[in-house]
Amino acid sequence: METTSLKQRFYKVFANLPLNLREEVILVLEKRGPITWQVAYLEVDNETELGKIILQKLAELEII
């Protein structure tokens, strides 16, 4: 799926999260460890390689 579309879906889900849930772990990457919603947001927003990986994994898990 296209990164722009995944990014929009991520932002929509993130915007609807209660503030206290944004500190929860949503993904554990083998080499990077646990990723929280807040870390995911920063990586996706800054369009890093890790952000692209996070988007793909969240889409595979049907979280976004």
C-alpha positions as CSV (number, residue, x, y, z in Angstrom):
1,M,0.0,0.0,0.0
2,E,1.1,3.5,-0.7
3,T,3.0,5.3,2.1
4,T,0.8,8.5,1.8
5,S,-2.4,6.5,2.3
6,L,-0.9,4.6,5.3
7,K,0.2,7.9,6.8
8,Q,-3.2,9.4,6.5
9,R,-4.8,6.3,8.1
10,F,-2.2,6.4,10.9
11,Y,-2.9,10.1,11.6
12,K,-6.7,9.4,11.7
13,V,-6.2,6.6,14.3
14,F,-3.7,8.6,16.3
15,A,-6.0,11.6,16.5
16,N,-8.8,9.5,18.0
17,L,-6.6,7.9,20.7
18,P,-7.1,9.0,24.3
19,L,-4.0,10.8,25.5
20,N,-3.1,8.2,28.1
21,L,-3.0,5.4,25.4
22,R,-0.4,7.2,23.4
23,E,2.2,6.0,25.8
24,E,1.3,2.4,25.2
25,V,3.5,0.0,23.2
26,I,1.9,-0.9,19.9
27,L,4.7,-2.7,18.1
28,V,7.9,-4.5,19.0
29,L,10.5,-4.5,16.3
30,E,13.3,-7.1,16.5
31,K,16.3,-4.7,16.3
32,R,14.6,-1.6,17.7
33,G,12.6,-2.9,20.6
34,P,9.2,-1.5,21.7
35,I,7.5,1.3,19.8
36,T,4.8,3.5,21.5
37,W,2.2,5.5,19.7
38,Q,4.2,8.7,20.5
39,V,7.4,7.3,19.0
40,A,5.6,6.0,16.0
41,Y,4.0,9.5,15.5
42,L,7.4,11.2,15.6
43,E,9.0,8.7,13.1
44,V,6.0,8.8,10.7
45,D,5.8,12.6,10.9
46,N,9.5,13.0,10.2
47,E,9.2,10.5,7.3
48,T,12.2,8.4,8.5
49,E,13.0,4.9,7.3
50,L,11.8,3.6,10.7
51,G,8.5,5.5,10.1
52,K,8.0,3.6,6.9
53,I,8.7,0.3,8.6
54,I,6.2,1.2,11.4
55,L,3.5,2.1,8.9
56,Q,4.0,-1.2,7.0
57,K,3.9,-3.3,10.2
58,L,0.8,-1.5,11.6
59,A,-1.0,-2.1,8.3
60,E,0.0,-5.8,8.3
61,L,-1.4,-6.1,11.8
62,E,-4.5,-4.2,10.7
63,I,-4.1,-1.6,13.4
64,I,-4.3,1.1,10.8
